[in-house]
Amino acid sequence: MKRYPVIHPFLFAMYPVLAVLAASLALLNPVQAIRPMIIILLVCGIIFLILHWIYKDWYRAGFIASMVIIMLFYYGYSYRLPREIHIFDLAISRHLIIIIFWVVFLGILASKWLWQRVRPHVITSFLNISSGLALLYAIYLLGAFWYGSRQDPLVNWSRPPNLSEDSIQLAETYRPDIYYIILDGYARADILQEIYNHDNSDFIDALKSRGFYIADQSYSNYTVTPISLASSMNFEYLDYLSFAGGLSKNSYPLGNLIVNSRVRTFLEKAGYHIYLSGEFLFAELSNPVIVFYSPQIRKLTTFESLLLESTMFEILIDLGKVKISTYTYESQRERILNGFAESEYLVNKKAPKFVFLHIIAPHPPFVFDKNGNPVQPDWEYNIFDGRQFFGGLEEYKEGYIKQMMYVNSLILKTIDQIMKYSSSPPIIVLQADHGSGALLGSSIETSCLKERFSILNAYYFPDGNTSRLYSSISPVNTFRVIFDTYFRTNLALLPDLYYFSDHDDPYQYDAVTDQVDTPCHLSELP
């Protein structure tokens, strides 16, 4: 009798890893998939060998092993049920229902009665083919991504090429702490009034009373977070991205431009301690001090956290027994609160220090009301803006303002803590990476450019020397002003220019400098 190889347990085990990788390859380093792949294959092999030892039959052991693998590693896909099922006024956990189903199902599959009524080689061939096809589909998605970026030199970018690093020397005579706080999607005050009918003057006045200079005509240079931050952290326009990136959708190299930026390099040379905290989904952090306040599983990569959501480990996550860096509304609330807590915690760290803090708020998802009470949206977790926002326009506007009002209270408290406990007066920059996105579309024609580009941009300088600042300063000039003012460099200002792109094609952007001040009318947008 012809023997058929029993490979399907291993193919089924590999699929979840490749599927998650294919879905997140543009944002994550593929190297992160190696460790979970090895672990899952080892677990699969151990299960397979134990079952063979029990049944003394490779076909039967492989069949049951595949079902166990599917139960363990595909669990997260199988519980799209309500959290509780009510039967005769008795609330039953969805996890209990699913586990009972799997126990009964595996019991039937493992029974001698069933195995005597099937043809082992037919079952094995079918499972080999079906698992192979599933794996080929995941490989196809990976291949399509790599084909689209096969000539993509982004992975080699670590510095913008048109600024000589050797030409800049930072004087070390005066080294204040520097806090660079990014509030994602925080709109300018006039936009809040025009589009959201909200008066934000109390917050702006509170900043002014603390000595902040408000650039009340400021626009972001780019509309997409990774490019915006890569530009501001390297105090340079990234013109070459459009040519070098081409049609690539790979955002991962932009993280390297942010994390290993010129700001960081120059400040490290000047003796600064570097603290980076935020949503570095798209970068491997090399040697910064990263602060985690939340009770998360340590040393898990972002990829591993995402992968765990699809496994039976989801039971512990869902019941709140274990917390990982996962993407839920609850974890989003924790990330926002932890970000502010981290900045306050770092005040007492050794000076001089540079603190980069990126907080995903008031940007969606809207998880707080104006008093800080938790809000649970009615749809699955997402961070989409504008036309991709799962709710309606009015829901966006209401949720945005309420979350922003709570963020206002948090940031003022944080600023007060920084000023109170700093050993010497610090530099504080409070800035948005781009504006809000209630009227954001996928193109220039379908977007309100004035809303998307108009940003909060506030500066606190310890000696009040704001002579180099001006009302329309854009983020690309932020560190040029700081370095020229306090570190005796001669970088000079760049012209304030503005470029539109979207997340689908981040490197294909259009110059819109002459359009960002055009008033928007909802009735005119498609």
C-alpha positions, -999 to +999 in steps of 0.1 A: +000+000+000+013+034-010+024+056+019+014+093+020+035+119+038+017+134+068+027+170+065-006+188+071-001+194+108+030+215+101+013+233+072-017+242+093+007+253+121+026+276+097-004+293+082-014+316+111+021+330+113+023+337+076-013+351+075-006+376+102+027+385+086+010+390+052-016+413+068+010+435+086+041+433+064+041+469+055+044+479+091+064+452+108+098+437+104+094+402+089+122+390+112+097+392+140+079+361+125+109+338+129+107+331+167+069+324+167+073+302+136+100+281+153+080+278+185+047+268+168+065+242+147+081+227+178+048+226+196+033+209+165+060+183+164+057+175+201+019+171+197+023+149+167+049+126+183+028+123+215-003+113+195+018+088+175+031+073+207-006+069+219-021+056+187+009+040+169-005+053+136+010+082+117-022+089+098-044+090+128-019+110+148-015+135+120-053+138+117-059+145+153-028+167+155-041+190+128-074+194+146-056+202+178-034+227+160-065+243+145-081+245+179-050+260+196-038+284+169-071+294+150-092+299+182-093+337+179-110+334+145-138+311+159-154+332+186-172+360+168-201+353+191-216+376+217-196+377+249-224+358+266-252+335+252-284+335+272-303+302+274-333+300+297-321+331+315-287+315+321-257+335+308-231+312+293-196+324+284-188+322+247-155+306+256-173+278+275-195+271+245-165+270+221-144+249+244-172+224+249-177+222+211-140+215+206-138+189+233-168+170+219-155+175+183-120+162+191-135+133+211-154+122+181-124+126+158-102+107+181-126+078+185-118+044+172-154+042+159-148+070+135-114+060+124-126+025+114-151+042+090-127+065+071-099+058+046-068+072+063-049+079+031-078+098+016-081+120+047-044+126+047-043+136+011-072+159+015-057+176+045-023+179+028-038+195-002-061+219+017-034+230+042-010+234+013-034+256-007-040+278+024-003+281+028+002+289-008-023+317-006-005+333+023+028+329+004+012+345-026+002+376-005+038+378+008+052+374-027+029+401-041+041+425-015+077+418-021+072+420-058+057+454-055+087+466-035+115+444-050+135+474-061+126+493-030+157+508-015+139+520+016+153+493+038+187+509+034+176+544+044+187+555+077+194+592+071+181+617+046+209+620+020+209+657+014+221+670+047+257+663+058+259+650+093+295+661+097+285+697+090+266+701+122+282+703+156+261+709+187+276+731+214+275+714+248+276+744+270+239+746+276+219+713+276+183+717+287+160+687+288+139+685+256+104+670+255+089+664+221+053+654+226+032+644+196-006+645+200-018+625+170-043+644+149-047+674+171-064+702+151-056+739+152-079+761+172-096+778+143-104+745+126-120+733+158-142+763+157-150+762+120-156+725+115-164+711+150-180+743+164-158+740+195-141+768+213-106+756+224-095+789+238-095+778+274-068+752+266-048+776+244-050+803+271-038+777+296-008+770+275+000+807+270-003+813+308+024+787+313+047+805+289+040+787+256+043+803+222+014+792+200+020+790+163-016+797+155-012+794+117+008+762+116+003+734+091+019+700+090+043+692+062+027+658+054-006+641+060+006+606+069+021+601+104+053+581+096+064+605+069+055+636+090+075+623+120+104+612+098+106+647+084+103+666+117+128+643+134+153+648+106+145+685+102+144+679+064+120+674+036+119+638+023+117+647-013+136+616-024+109+593-009+086+599-039+113+587-063+130+560-042+098+546-027+079+545-059+047+526-056+059+507-025+035+503+004+063+495+028+061+519+057+086+500+078+117+519+068+101+551+079+103+539+114+141+537+111+141+573+100+121+583+131+139+561+157+174+565+143+169+602+134+193+630+131+177+646+162+186+615+182+221+612+166+231+648+173+217+649+208+234+617+217+267+632+206+260+661+228+256+638+258+219+634+259+201+604+273+174+593+247+139+582+258+115+571+231+079+560+238+050+556+215+034+536+186+066+524+170+048+497+150+070+502+120+105+501+135+130+481+153+143+503+181+181+503+183+194+512+217+170+538+230+156+536+265+120+525+261+096+529+290+067+506+295+043+513+324+015+488+315+015+453+329+022+437+296+040+405+288+076+415+286+098+409+255+069+402+231+072+417+197+042+435+182+039+407+157+038+381+185+011+401+203-010+402+172-005+365+166-015+356+202-049+371+195-057+344+170-047+316+194-064+300+224-043+324+245-071+348+236-092+333+264-068+347+290-066+380+272-104+383+270-109+375+306-083+401+316-060+376+332-031+386+309-024+419+292-003+421+261+005+450+237-026+442+217-051+463+198-084+467+216-103+497+229-092+488+264-055+486+255-059+519+235-070+536+267-041+521+286-016+533+259-029+568+261-028+570+299+006+552+301+021+576+276+013+606+299+024+586+329+057+578+313+065+614+305+058+624+342+080+594+353+109+605+331+111+639+347+134+625+374+156+607+351+192+618+346+197+650+327+202+661+300+176+640+283+155+640+251+120+626+255+100+617+224+064+608+232+038+599+206+003+596+219-025+584+196-051+609+207-073+628+200-070+607+168-095+578+166-104+555+181-124+576+206-122+557+239-127+585+264-154+610+271-146+646+282-143+635+318-121+605+311-148+579+314-142+549+291-161+548+258-167+515+240-175+520+203-201+496+188-177+484+160-145+463+159-113+481+169-099+503+142-079+535+139-094+548+106-099+584+099-123+603+076-143+583+051-129+550+066-141+559+101-167+532+109-192+557+124-208+587+108-195+622+105-214+635+136-202+606+156-166+614+146-170+651+155-186+644+188-161+616+198-132+637+187-141+668+208-149+648+239-116+628+237-097+660+230-111+677+260-099+649+282-065+649+265-063+687+272-066+680+310-040+652+308-014+673+289-018+703+312-012+681+342+018+665+324+033+699+316+028+711+352+046+680+364+075+685+340+080+721+349+077+715+386+101+686+389+127+694+362+161+702+377+163+732+353+138+747+329+132+724+299+123+729+263+088+715+256+073+711+221+036+702+219+028+693+183+005+673+161+018+651+133-012+662+112-047+676+117-080+659+124-097+638+097-134+642+099-134+653+062-105+633+050-108+613+018-084+592-002-075+620-026-070+658-027-104+662-043-122+643-017-105+658+013-106+690+033-070+699+031-072+728+055-086+705+082-060+678+076-030+701+075-039+725+103-022+715+135-016+724+172+020+736+174+031+750+208+066+758+221+080+764+256+115+778+257+131+781+291+144+817+286+114+828+267+135+835+236+109+829+209+124+854+184+130+827+158+095+813+160+067+825+138+030+819+136+031+796+106+062+775+115+058+739+103+073+708+120+102+705+095+117+737+111+110+728+148+145+714+155+162+739+132+149+766+155+158+747+187+193+738+176+201+773+162+187+790+193+203+768+220+231+748+204+248+774+183+242+757+150+235+775+118+209+753+101+186+781+090+150+778+082+135+759+052+105+772+034+072+758+048+059+734+022+030+709+023+025+675+006-006+653+004-005+614+004-024+586+019-016+554+037-022+532+007+005+550-013+026+568+013+054+577-011+033+592-038+025+627-026+015+659-043+025+694-034-005+714-021+012+744-006-011+768-024-042+749-014-040+742+023-056+775+033-087+770+011-119+770+032-138+737+031-175+732+027-190+698+034-215+702+006-186+705-019-169+673-010-178+641-030 
